[in-house]
Amino acid sequence: MADVREQRIYCAEQIVVPDELPNILKHYSKAVIKENPANVISFSAQYFRELLDQQKSKARDHIEKPDSHH
């Protein structure tokens, strides 16, 4: 059977929402409302670039400074 992501969507049960998506969209929506940018697309591109950079930085920090609990 094909992966659900490769199939056409015919019903809500076929939609898989990643666990982190609602929180990401909530914070993004708040940022757009707060900043009220003239160009929402440019603002969005920058917002998600910065979010990605933060994620990469956290991953690097985790690799460089492993948890002392292990």
PDB file of N, CA, C and O in Angstrom:
ATOM      1  N   MET A   1       0.841  -1.188   0.000  1.00  0.00           N
ATOM      2  CA  MET A   1       0.000   0.000   0.000  1.00  0.00           C
ATOM      3  C   MET A   1       0.887   1.252   0.000  1.00  0.00           C
ATOM      4  O   MET A   1       1.920   1.283   0.668  1.00  0.00           O
ATOM      5  N   ALA A   2       0.486   2.263  -0.738  1.00  0.00           N
ATOM      6  CA  ALA A   2       1.269   3.493  -0.859  1.00  0.00           C
ATOM      7  C   ALA A   2       1.220   4.300   0.436  1.00  0.00           C
ATOM      8  O   ALA A   2       0.278   4.191   1.222  1.00  0.00           O
ATOM      9  N   ASP A   3       2.237   5.095   0.634  1.00  0.00           N
ATOM     10  CA  ASP A   3       2.312   5.994   1.781  1.00  0.00           C
ATOM     11  C   ASP A   3       1.138   6.961   1.729  1.00  0.00           C
ATOM     12  O   ASP A   3       0.780   7.443   0.654  1.00  0.00           O
ATOM     13  N   VAL A   4       0.535   7.250   2.883  1.00  0.00           N
ATOM     14  CA  VAL A   4      -0.618   8.157   2.954  1.00  0.00           C
ATOM     15  C   VAL A   4      -0.296   9.510   2.329  1.00  0.00           C
ATOM     16  O   VAL A   4      -1.163  10.123   1.707  1.00  0.00           O
ATOM     17  N   ARG A   5       0.942   9.983   2.487  1.00  0.00           N
ATOM     18  CA  ARG A   5       1.322  11.286   1.951  1.00  0.00           C
ATOM     19  C   ARG A   5       1.330  11.311   0.427  1.00  0.00           C
ATOM     20  O   ARG A   5       1.272  12.387  -0.169  1.00  0.00           O
ATOM     21  N   GLU A   6       1.399  10.153  -0.211  1.00  0.00           N
ATOM     22  CA  GLU A   6       1.439  10.082  -1.668  1.00  0.00           C
ATOM     23  C   GLU A   6       0.056   9.870  -2.281  1.00  0.00           C
ATOM     24  O   GLU A   6      -0.086   9.908  -3.503  1.00  0.00           O
ATOM     25  N   GLN A   7      -0.945   9.654  -1.469  1.00  0.00           N
ATOM     26  CA  GLN A   7      -2.288   9.391  -1.956  1.00  0.00           C
ATOM     27  C   GLN A   7      -3.082  10.689  -2.071  1.00  0.00           C
ATOM     28  O   GLN A   7      -2.793  11.679  -1.399  1.00  0.00           O
ATOM     29  N   ARG A   8      -4.100  10.654  -2.951  1.00  0.00           N
ATOM     30  CA  ARG A   8      -5.037  11.776  -2.988  1.00  0.00           C
ATOM     31  C   ARG A   8      -5.837  11.764  -1.695  1.00  0.00           C
ATOM     32  O   ARG A   8      -6.124  10.706  -1.135  1.00  0.00           O
ATOM     33  N   ILE A   9      -6.193  12.954  -1.231  1.00  0.00           N
ATOM     34  CA  ILE A   9      -6.944  13.053   0.020  1.00  0.00           C
ATOM     35  C   ILE A   9      -8.427  13.124  -0.298  1.00  0.00           C
ATOM     36  O   ILE A   9      -8.889  14.033  -0.987  1.00  0.00           O
ATOM     37  N   TYR A  10      -9.164  12.147   0.217  1.00  0.00           N
ATOM     38  CA  TYR A  10     -10.605  12.080  -0.004  1.00  0.00           C
ATOM     39  C   TYR A  10     -11.391  12.316   1.283  1.00  0.00           C
ATOM     40  O   TYR A  10     -12.581  12.627   1.233  1.00  0.00           O
ATOM     41  N   CYS A  11     -10.740  12.173   2.426  1.00  0.00           N
ATOM     42  CA  CYS A  11     -11.460  12.374   3.685  1.00  0.00           C
ATOM     43  C   CYS A  11     -10.487  12.845   4.770  1.00  0.00           C
ATOM     44  O   CYS A  11      -9.272  12.699   4.638  1.00  0.00           O
ATOM     45  N   ALA A  12     -11.039  13.404   5.829  1.00  0.00           N
ATOM     46  CA  ALA A  12     -10.236  13.973   6.915  1.00  0.00           C
ATOM     47  C   ALA A  12      -9.327  12.940   7.572  1.00  0.00           C
ATOM     48  O   ALA A  12      -8.251  13.295   8.056  1.00  0.00           O
ATOM     49  N   GLU A  13      -9.726  11.689   7.602  1.00  0.00           N
ATOM     50  CA  GLU A  13      -8.938  10.648   8.250  1.00  0.00           C
ATOM     51  C   GLU A  13      -7.600  10.420   7.540  1.00  0.00           C
ATOM     52  O   GLU A  13      -6.676   9.865   8.135  1.00  0.00           O
ATOM     53  N   GLN A  14      -7.488  10.836   6.285  1.00  0.00           N
ATOM     54  CA  GLN A  14      -6.246  10.650   5.541  1.00  0.00           C
ATOM     55  C   GLN A  14      -5.231  11.757   5.823  1.00  0.00           C
ATOM     56  O   GLN A  14      -4.067  11.646   5.438  1.00  0.00           O
ATOM     57  N   ILE A  15      -5.662  12.804   6.480  1.00  0.00           N
ATOM     58  CA  ILE A  15      -4.781  13.945   6.735  1.00  0.00           C
ATOM     59  C   ILE A  15      -3.971  13.683   8.005  1.00  0.00           C
ATOM     60  O   ILE A  15      -4.532  13.436   9.073  1.00  0.00           O
ATOM     61  N   VAL A  16      -2.662  13.741   7.875  1.00  0.00           N
ATOM     62  CA  VAL A  16      -1.771  13.552   9.016  1.00  0.00           C
ATOM     63  C   VAL A  16      -1.159  14.909   9.347  1.00  0.00           C
ATOM     64  O   VAL A  16      -0.404  15.472   8.554  1.00  0.00           O
ATOM     65  N   VAL A  17      -1.492  15.426  10.521  1.00  0.00           N
ATOM     66  CA  VAL A  17      -0.976  16.725  10.958  1.00  0.00           C
ATOM     67  C   VAL A  17       0.185  16.481  11.921  1.00  0.00           C
ATOM     68  O   VAL A  17      -0.004  15.863  12.969  1.00  0.00           O
ATOM     69  N   PRO A  18       1.384  16.960  11.579  1.00  0.00           N
ATOM     70  CA  PRO A  18       2.511  16.793  12.508  1.00  0.00           C
ATOM     71  C   PRO A  18       2.196  17.436  13.859  1.00  0.00           C
ATOM     72  O   PRO A  18       1.573  18.496  13.922  1.00  0.00           O
ATOM     73  N   ASP A  19       2.629  16.790  14.928  1.00  0.00           N
ATOM     74  CA  ASP A  19       2.315  17.260  16.284  1.00  0.00           C
ATOM     75  C   ASP A  19       2.707  18.712  16.525  1.00  0.00           C
ATOM     76  O   ASP A  19       2.003  19.436  17.229  1.00  0.00           O
ATOM     77  N   GLU A  20       3.830  19.146  15.943  1.00  0.00           N
ATOM     78  CA  GLU A  20       4.315  20.496  16.220  1.00  0.00           C
ATOM     79  C   GLU A  20       3.640  21.578  15.385  1.00  0.00           C
ATOM     80  O   GLU A  20       3.792  22.762  15.688  1.00  0.00           O
ATOM     81  N   LEU A  21       2.899  21.204  14.342  1.00  0.00           N
ATOM     82  CA  LEU A  21       2.323  22.197  13.430  1.00  0.00           C
ATOM     83  C   LEU A  21       1.368  23.189  14.100  1.00  0.00           C
ATOM     84  O   LEU A  21       1.509  24.389  13.865  1.00  0.00           O
ATOM     85  N   PRO A  22       0.408  22.759  14.915  1.00  0.00           N
ATOM     86  CA  PRO A  22      -0.494  23.754  15.531  1.00  0.00           C
ATOM     87  C   PRO A  22       0.238  24.822  16.343  1.00  0.00           C
ATOM     88  O   PRO A  22      -0.125  25.997  16.293  1.00  0.00           O
ATOM     89  N   ASN A  23       1.262  24.419  17.087  1.00  0.00           N
ATOM     90  CA  ASN A  23       2.019  25.381  17.897  1.00  0.00           C
ATOM     91  C   ASN A  23       2.814  26.338  17.011  1.00  0.00           C
ATOM     92  O   ASN A  23       2.881  27.536  17.285  1.00  0.00           O
ATOM     93  N   ILE A  24       3.414  25.805  15.952  1.00  0.00           N
ATOM     94  CA  ILE A  24       4.165  26.650  15.015  1.00  0.00           C
ATOM     95  C   ILE A  24       3.229  27.686  14.400  1.00  0.00           C
ATOM     96  O   ILE A  24       3.567  28.869  14.344  1.00  0.00           O
ATOM     97  N   LEU A  25       2.060  27.255  13.940  1.00  0.00           N
ATOM     98  CA  LEU A  25       1.116  28.172  13.302  1.00  0.00           C
ATOM     99  C   LEU A  25       0.563  29.197  14.285  1.00  0.00           C
ATOM    100  O   LEU A  25       0.313  30.343  13.911  1.00  0.00           O
ATOM    101  N   LYS A  26       0.370  28.794  15.533  1.00  0.00           N
ATOM    102  CA  LYS A  26      -0.115  29.724  16.558  1.00  0.00           C
ATOM    103  C   LYS A  26       0.892  30.852  16.776  1.00  0.00           C
ATOM    104  O   LYS A  26       0.519  32.025  16.789  1.00  0.00           O
ATOM    105  N   HIS A  27       2.171  30.498  16.947  1.00  0.00           N
ATOM    106  CA  HIS A  27       3.203  31.509  17.176  1.00  0.00           C
ATOM    107  C   HIS A  27       3.406  32.385  15.936  1.00  0.00           C
ATOM    108  O   HIS A  27       3.590  33.597  16.047  1.00  0.00           O
ATOM    109  N   TYR A  28       3.370  31.765  14.767  1.00  0.00           N
ATOM    110  CA  TYR A  28       3.510  32.511  13.512  1.00  0.00           C
ATOM    111  C   TYR A  28       2.360  33.507  13.356  1.00  0.00           C
ATOM    112  O   TYR A  28       2.584  34.668  13.012  1.00  0.00           O
ATOM    113  N   SER A  29       1.144  33.057  13.608  1.00  0.00           N
ATOM    114  CA  SER A  29      -0.031  33.938  13.482  1.00  0.00           C
ATOM    115  C   SER A  29       0.060  35.121  14.434  1.00  0.00           C
ATOM    116  O   SER A  29      -0.255  36.251  14.061  1.00  0.00           O
ATOM    117  N   LYS A  30       0.488  34.861  15.661  1.00  0.00           N
ATOM    118  CA  LYS A  30       0.647  35.944  16.635  1.00  0.00           C
ATOM    119  C   LYS A  30       1.690  36.954  16.162  1.00  0.00           C
ATOM    120  O   LYS A  30       1.504  38.162  16.314  1.00  0.00           O
ATOM    121  N   ALA A  31       2.788  36.458  15.588  1.00  0.00           N
ATOM    122  CA  ALA A  31       3.846  37.353  15.100  1.00  0.00           C
ATOM    123  C   ALA A  31       3.338  38.221  13.959  1.00  0.00           C
ATOM    124  O   ALA A  31       3.642  39.413  13.909  1.00  0.00           O
ATOM    125  N   VAL A  32       2.567  37.643  13.040  1.00  0.00           N
ATOM    126  CA  VAL A  32       2.014  38.415  11.919  1.00  0.00           C
ATOM    127  C   VAL A  32       1.057  39.483  12.435  1.00  0.00           C
ATOM    128  O   VAL A  32       1.103  40.632  11.995  1.00  0.00           O
ATOM    129  N   ILE A  33       0.197  39.101  13.362  1.00  0.00           N
ATOM    130  CA  ILE A  33      -0.771  40.061  13.911  1.00  0.00           C
ATOM    131  C   ILE A  33      -0.043  41.180  14.661  1.00  0.00           C
ATOM    132  O   ILE A  33      -0.384  42.354  14.513  1.00  0.00           O
ATOM    133  N   LYS A  34       0.953  40.816  15.461  1.00  0.00           N
ATOM    134  CA  LYS A  34       1.695  41.813  16.243  1.00  0.00           C
ATOM    135  C   LYS A  34       2.471  42.775  15.345  1.00  0.00           C
ATOM    136  O   LYS A  34       2.438  43.987  15.555  1.00  0.00           O
ATOM    137  N   GLU A  35       3.165  42.236  14.349  1.00  0.00           N
ATOM    138  CA  GLU A  35       4.019  43.054  13.482  1.00  0.00           C
ATOM    139  C   GLU A  35       3.242  43.780  12.389  1.00  0.00           C
ATOM    140  O   GLU A  35       3.664  44.843  11.933  1.00  0.00           O
ATOM    141  N   ASN A  36       2.117  43.220  11.966  1.00  0.00           N
ATOM    142  CA  ASN A  36       1.301  43.799  10.895  1.00  0.00           C
ATOM    143  C   ASN A  36       2.176  44.246   9.709  1.00  0.00           C
ATOM    144  O   ASN A  36       2.176  45.419   9.334  1.00  0.00           O
ATOM    145  N   PRO A  37       2.920  43.291   9.128  1.00  0.00           N
ATOM    146  CA  PRO A  37       3.870  43.660   8.078  1.00  0.00           C
ATOM    147  C   PRO A  37       3.185  44.129   6.796  1.00  0.00           C
ATOM    148  O   PRO A  37       2.091  43.670   6.466  1.00  0.00           O
ATOM    149  N   ALA A  38       3.828  45.038   6.082  1.00  0.00           N
ATOM    150  CA  ALA A  38       3.308  45.514   4.797  1.00  0.00           C
ATOM    151  C   ALA A  38       3.348  44.388   3.766  1.00  0.00           C
ATOM    152  O   ALA A  38       2.469  44.290   2.909  1.00  0.00           O
ATOM    153  N   ASN A  39       4.378  43.535   3.855  1.00  0.00           N
ATOM    154  CA  ASN A  39       4.508  42.423   2.928  1.00  0.00           C
ATOM    155  C   ASN A  39       4.544  41.126   3.740  1.00  0.00           C
ATOM    156  O   ASN A  39       5.583  40.746   4.280  1.00  0.00           O
ATOM    157  N   VAL A  40       3.412  40.467   3.816  1.00  0.00           N
ATOM    158  CA  VAL A  40       3.280  39.264   4.641  1.00  0.00           C
ATOM    159  C   VAL A  40       4.168  38.129   4.121  1.00  0.00           C
ATOM    160  O   VAL A  40       4.704  37.356   4.915  1.00  0.00           O
ATOM    161  N   ILE A  41       4.328  38.020   2.814  1.00  0.00           N
ATOM    162  CA  ILE A  41       5.152  36.948   2.249  1.00  0.00           C
ATOM    163  C   ILE A  41       6.618  37.138   2.663  1.00  0.00           C
ATOM    164  O   ILE A  41       7.260  36.191   3.117  1.00  0.00           O
ATOM    165  N   SER A  42       7.143  38.346   2.509  1.00  0.00           N
ATOM    166  CA  SER A  42       8.530  38.612   2.915  1.00  0.00           C
ATOM    167  C   SER A  42       8.709  38.394   4.411  1.00  0.00           C
ATOM    168  O   SER A  42       9.689  37.787   4.843  1.00  0.00           O
ATOM    169  N   PHE A  43       7.770  38.886   5.192  1.00  0.00           N
ATOM    170  CA  PHE A  43       7.820  38.701   6.639  1.00  0.00           C
ATOM    171  C   PHE A  43       7.832  37.211   6.970  1.00  0.00           C
ATOM    172  O   PHE A  43       8.609  36.763   7.813  1.00  0.00           O
ATOM    173  N   SER A  44       6.977  36.454   6.310  1.00  0.00           N
ATOM    174  CA  SER A  44       6.864  35.017   6.570  1.00  0.00           C
ATOM    175  C   SER A  44       8.153  34.290   6.230  1.00  0.00           C
ATOM    176  O   SER A  44       8.602  33.425   6.982  1.00  0.00           O
ATOM    177  N   ALA A  45       8.750  34.641   5.096  1.00  0.00           N
ATOM    178  CA  ALA A  45      10.010  34.015   4.697  1.00  0.00           C
ATOM    179  C   ALA A  45      11.082  34.267   5.758  1.00  0.00           C
ATOM    180  O   ALA A  45      11.796  33.348   6.159  1.00  0.00           O
ATOM    181  N   GLN A  46      11.187  35.508   6.206  1.00  0.00           N
ATOM    182  CA  GLN A  46      12.167  35.852   7.237  1.00  0.00           C
ATOM    183  C   GLN A  46      11.855  35.154   8.555  1.00  0.00           C
ATOM    184  O   GLN A  46      12.761  34.655   9.222  1.00  0.00           O
ATOM    185  N   TYR A  47      10.581  35.114   8.934  1.00  0.00           N
ATOM    186  CA  TYR A  47      10.162  34.476  10.186  1.00  0.00           C
ATOM    187  C   TYR A  47      10.592  33.008  10.203  1.00  0.00           C
ATOM    188  O   TYR A  47      11.174  32.530  11.177  1.00  0.00           O
ATOM    189  N   PHE A  48      10.297  32.306   9.114  1.00  0.00           N
ATOM    190  CA  PHE A  48      10.611  30.879   9.083  1.00  0.00           C
ATOM    191  C   PHE A  48      12.104  30.619   8.893  1.00  0.00           C
ATOM    192  O   PHE A  48      12.600  29.591   9.352  1.00  0.00           O
ATOM    193  N   ARG A  49      12.836  31.520   8.231  1.00  0.00           N
ATOM    194  CA  ARG A  49      14.287  31.408   8.153  1.00  0.00           C
ATOM    195  C   ARG A  49      14.889  31.502   9.556  1.00  0.00           C
ATOM    196  O   ARG A  49      15.754  30.709   9.929  1.00  0.00           O
ATOM    197  N   GLU A  50      14.417  32.480  10.321  1.00  0.00           N
ATOM    198  CA  GLU A  50      14.923  32.662  11.684  1.00  0.00           C
ATOM    199  C   GLU A  50      14.565  31.462  12.562  1.00  0.00           C
ATOM    200  O   GLU A  50      15.374  31.025  13.381  1.00  0.00           O
ATOM    201  N   LEU A  51      13.364  30.937  12.392  1.00  0.00           N
ATOM    202  CA  LEU A  51      12.944  29.758  13.153  1.00  0.00           C
ATOM    203  C   LEU A  51      13.839  28.563  12.818  1.00  0.00           C
ATOM    204  O   LEU A  51      14.232  27.809  13.708  1.00  0.00           O
ATOM    205  N   LEU A  52      14.155  28.393  11.548  1.00  0.00           N
ATOM    206  CA  LEU A  52      15.039  27.317  11.121  1.00  0.00           C
ATOM    207  C   LEU A  52      16.441  27.515  11.695  1.00  0.00           C
ATOM    208  O   LEU A  52      17.062  26.558  12.158  1.00  0.00           O
ATOM    209  N   ASP A  53      16.939  28.744  11.666  1.00  0.00           N
ATOM    210  CA  ASP A  53      18.261  29.030  12.226  1.00  0.00           C
ATOM    211  C   ASP A  53      18.305  28.705  13.723  1.00  0.00           C
ATOM    212  O   ASP A  53      19.290  28.152  14.211  1.00  0.00           O
ATOM    213  N   GLN A  54      17.237  29.049  14.447  1.00  0.00           N
ATOM    214  CA  GLN A  54      17.158  28.745  15.878  1.00  0.00           C
ATOM    215  C   GLN A  54      17.185  27.230  16.098  1.00  0.00           C
ATOM    216  O   GLN A  54      17.856  26.733  17.003  1.00  0.00           O
ATOM    217  N   GLN A  55      16.450  26.516  15.264  1.00  0.00           N
ATOM    218  CA  GLN A  55      16.384  25.055  15.378  1.00  0.00           C
ATOM    219  C   GLN A  55      17.767  24.434  15.121  1.00  0.00           C
ATOM    220  O   GLN A  55      18.193  23.523  15.830  1.00  0.00           O
ATOM    221  N   LYS A  56      18.452  24.946  14.097  1.00  0.00           N
ATOM    222  CA  LYS A  56      19.789  24.439  13.783  1.00  0.00           C
ATOM    223  C   LYS A  56      20.763  24.749  14.922  1.00  0.00           C
ATOM    224  O   LYS A  56      21.603  23.919  15.270  1.00  0.00           O
ATOM    225  N   SER A  57      20.646  25.938  15.493  1.00  0.00           N
ATOM    226  CA  SER A  57      21.516  26.337  16.589  1.00  0.00           C
ATOM    227  C   SER A  57      21.303  25.445  17.811  1.00  0.00           C
ATOM    228  O   SER A  57      22.265  25.033  18.459  1.00  0.00           O
ATOM    229  N   LYS A  58      20.049  25.149  18.123  1.00  0.00           N
ATOM    230  CA  LYS A  58      19.744  24.268  19.254  1.00  0.00           C
ATOM    231  C   LYS A  58      20.303  22.870  19.011  1.00  0.00           C
ATOM    232  O   LYS A  58      20.821  22.233  19.929  1.00  0.00           O
ATOM    233  N   ALA A  59      20.195  22.400  17.777  1.00  0.00           N
ATOM    234  CA  ALA A  59      20.720  21.073  17.439  1.00  0.00           C
ATOM    235  C   ALA A  59      22.236  21.047  17.602  1.00  0.00           C
ATOM    236  O   ALA A  59      22.791  20.083  18.128  1.00  0.00           O
ATOM    237  N   ARG A  60      22.905  22.108  17.150  1.00  0.00           N
ATOM    238  CA  ARG A  60      24.361  22.194  17.298  1.00  0.00           C
ATOM    239  C   ARG A  60      24.754  22.226  18.775  1.00  0.00           C
ATOM    240  O   ARG A  60      25.685  21.538  19.193  1.00  0.00           O
ATOM    241  N   ASP A  61      24.037  23.029  19.560  1.00  0.00           N
ATOM    242  CA  ASP A  61      24.334  23.127  20.987  1.00  0.00           C
ATOM    243  C   ASP A  61      24.155  21.779  21.669  1.00  0.00           C
ATOM    244  O   ASP A  61      24.941  21.409  22.542  1.00  0.00           O
ATOM    245  N   HIS A  62      23.129  21.049  21.272  1.00  0.00           N
ATOM    246  CA  HIS A  62      22.857  19.741  21.871  1.00  0.00           C
ATOM    247  C   HIS A  62      23.982  18.753  21.539  1.00  0.00           C
ATOM    248  O   HIS A  62      24.366  17.939  22.378  1.00  0.00           O
ATOM    249  N   ILE A  63      24.499  18.829  20.323  1.00  0.00           N
ATOM    250  CA  ILE A  63      25.590  17.943  19.907  1.00  0.00           C
ATOM    251  C   ILE A  63      26.882  18.322  20.627  1.00  0.00           C
ATOM    252  O   ILE A  63      27.627  17.454  21.083  1.00  0.00           O
ATOM    253  N   GLU A  64      27.139  19.623  20.724  1.00  0.00           N
ATOM    254  CA  GLU A  64      28.368  20.092  21.367  1.00  0.00           C
ATOM    255  C   GLU A  64      28.350  19.942  22.875  1.00  0.00           C
ATOM    256  O   GLU A  64      29.392  19.708  23.488  1.00  0.00           O
ATOM    257  N   LYS A  65      27.177  20.074  23.481  1.00  0.00           N
ATOM    258  CA  LYS A  65      27.036  19.984  24.924  1.00  0.00           C
ATOM    259  C   LYS A  65      25.993  18.910  25.260  1.00  0.00           C
ATOM    260  O   LYS A  65      24.866  19.251  25.620  1.00  0.00           O
ATOM    261  N   PRO A  66      26.340  17.635  25.152  1.00  0.00           N
ATOM    262  CA  PRO A  66      25.358  16.590  25.427  1.00  0.00           C
ATOM    263  C   PRO A  66      24.850  16.659  26.870  1.00  0.00           C
ATOM    264  O   PRO A  66      25.543  17.131  27.771  1.00  0.00           O
ATOM    265  N   ASP A  67      23.665  16.192  27.054  1.00  0.00           N
ATOM    266  CA  ASP A  67      23.035  16.149  28.372  1.00  0.00           C
ATOM    267  C   ASP A  67      23.920  15.374  29.338  1.00  0.00           C
ATOM    268  O   ASP A  67      24.384  14.281  29.010  1.00  0.00           O
ATOM    269  N   SER A  68      24.156  15.912  30.500  1.00  0.00           N
ATOM    270  CA  SER A  68      25.001  15.234  31.494  1.00  0.00           C
ATOM    271  C   SER A  68      24.264  14.086  32.163  1.00  0.00           C
ATOM    272  O   SER A  68      24.860  13.345  32.946  1.00  0.00           O
ATOM    273  N   HIS A  69      22.979  13.925  31.871  1.00  0.00           N
ATOM    274  CA  HIS A  69      22.190  12.857  32.480  1.00  0.00           C
ATOM    275  C   HIS A  69      22.412  11.504  31.835  1.00  0.00           C
ATOM    276  O   HIS A  69      21.917  10.496  32.339  1.00  0.00           O
ATOM    277  N   HIS A  70      23.155  11.456  30.717  1.00  0.00           N
ATOM    278  CA  HIS A  70      23.329  10.188  29.991  1.00  0.00           C
ATOM    279  C   HIS A  70      24.528   9.453  30.449  1.00  0.00           C
ATOM    280  O   HIS A  70      24.819   8.369  29.942  1.00  0.00           O
TER     281      HIS A  70
END
